[in-house]
């Protein structure tokens, strides 16, 4: 059977050097580890120029799909200086599965953790808990 479907990007993004995840965002850390990604831990406080995702809005699909309601997030990354506590988890994108980390952790990715409603606890408060470093 022929398939005539096509896909076109509605937005593009540059892969950052790393993602920074608070140690208490267990759902993200568990999923990344289950996918085989290597996750480091900051031994001391980090002073970084980071990008935090400003959530302008989000919506949840009316119909359930595979046991959840897909979430769409709108907003933009904003750069700022930050001091992050020791214990912050670090996901480098230079590792063999770095592109997978990029796909799972970007808030607007079609199949990322946000789309699969795994970060709803934070998104419902209007925040995206994962930071990135260019």
N, C-alpha and C positions, 0 to 999 in steps of 0.2 A: 504494500500500500504506500502510495506516495504521501509525503508530508510537505505541505506548502507553507507552513508557519514560518514566520521570520521574527527576529527580535532586533530591536534597536535601542541603544542606550538613551535614557532620558537624562542622565547625569554621569559625569566621570569624576574620578577621584585619584589622587596620587597616594601610593603606598607609603605610610610613615616609617620611620626607623624602628619605632617600638610603641607598644601600648602599655599604659600603666593602669593597674586595676587595684582598687582597694581590697585589702585582704578579706573583708566581710562580704564581698560579692561572690559568694560560694557558687551560685548557680552558673555563673560565667566560667569560673575557674574549673569546676567539675566538668563542664562540657568541653572546654579546651583540652583538659587532660584526657578525657575519653576519646578525643580525636587524635591524640598522640602528640600534641604540641608541648614543647619544652617551656616551662614557666620558671623564671628566676624570682628571687626575693631580695629586696633592698635591705642590706645589713644596717644602714644608717639612713637618716633623713636625706632626701634628695631635693636639691634646688635645681629646678628645671624651667625652661621656657616650654610650656605645654600648650596643647590645644584642648579646650573643653568644648563639648558640643552644646550649643544653646538650643533648647527645644522650644520652637515656636508653637507647634501644635502636633497632635498625634490623633489618629483615629483607629478604631477597631472594626474589623469586618463584621457585617451583620450575621453572616452565615459561618458556621463552624467548618473548619477544614482539618482533617486528620487530628481531631481531638482538641483543637484550639482555635481561637479567633485571631487571624493575622493582624498585626499592627503595622501601620504606616507612620513614620516619623518625619516631621518637617523641621528644618532649622539649619544652622550653619556652625562650622567650627570657628572658634575665636581664640586667638593666641593671648597668653598672659604668663606672667612669672608666678611660680607656685613653689611652696615647700611641702613636700609629701613625706609622710611619716615612715620610719623604718617599718619593714613588714609589707610595704607596698609591693605588689606582684608585678613582674616585668615580663612582657612577651615581645621578644625580638622578632622582627619580620625577616631577618637575614637567615633564619633557620630553614631547614628543608621544607617545612610546612607553613612557611611564613605567609604565602598567598592565601592559604586557608584561614589563618588568623585574621588577615585583612578582611576576608569575606564575612567571617563570623562576627567580627567586632565593629564593623562600620554600622552606624545606626540606620542608614538608609538602604542597606543591602537587602535584596529580595529574600534571601534565605538566611539572614543573620540572626543573632540571638534576639534582637529587638523585634524583628518581624515574626518570630516564632513565639512571641509573648513571654519570653523568659525574663525580661527585664522590666516587666510591668510595675513591679513594686516601686521602682524609681521613676519610670516614665509617667506614672499617674501623679507623681508629685512635680512633674515638669523638669526632671533632671535626667541626664544620661551619666551613669556612674563611671564610665570608662574614658580615660584621657589618652592622648597620643602625643608623641614627640616626632617632629619632622626630622 
